[in-house]
Amino acid sequence: MRKKQILVIDGQGGKIGKQIIETLKETFENIFITAIGTNGNATASMLKAGADQGATGENPVIVACKKADIIIGPIGIVVADSLLGEISEKMAIAVGKSDAIKILIPINRCNNIIVGVTIDSIGKLIDETMEQLKVYLD
């Protein structure tokens, strides 16, 4: 059975991506994780967490979105100029147009407010992300 290709995208310090990858590694076996950071610090953090491969920047996001079965990241990865300007228009379009399942974590920051979402800890949001992912991997 082919391993599911999971793409984790994060920016700034890569803290959310790091937690996602650590939890993915603890929870699932038949997966291959690609970590794409919008900057070197985010990528390094996610690689340290156990991603199978990683890269940094706009073009890696565009290429990886074409190959992913599932894309996981904060909601800002589909909004141009979010994550303090680290998400370019081309990145947001690549994520949005990808045929991959997208599991977006509702982070109410950088002027992106998701109505109806309670403010939870990142840990609780990661747990909910894993529950959603189980639906697609089972």
Secondary structure by P-SEA (a helix, b strand, c coil): cccbbbbbbbcccaaaaaaaaaaaaaccccbbbbbbbccaaaaaaaaaacccccccccaaaaaaaaccccccccccccccccccccccaaaaaaaaaccccccccccccccccccccccccaaaaaaaaaaaaaaaac
